[in-house]
Amino acid sequence: MDIRVGDKVRSYDFNHMRDAAGEHACYIEGVVQEIVNASGCNRYKIRCTRRIFAGEPEIKDVGKEYFPPVNGTPTVFGGLTSFVEKIPE
């Protein structure tokens, strides 16, 4: 599923931990503002509307911008990134 500017998304901190709730839940939710080139690759610029870390809300992070790599970007370990998911409306 393609992710575009204006989409609501969830970006996981850790690819192997994709729990939506509980002590292993670590992610931000927000809206893709644009796609930028930074640190050598294309990245989603996401304005955070909700942040969960270790299963707990982190209110201080709401409104901040996050820049995860665009899905399909090669990783250091030979895989491809897939940390960002579109949230169904």
Secondary structure by P-SEA (a helix, b strand, c coil): ccccccbbbbbbccccccccccccccbbbbbbccccccccbbbbbccccccccccccccccccbbbbcccccccccccccccccccccc
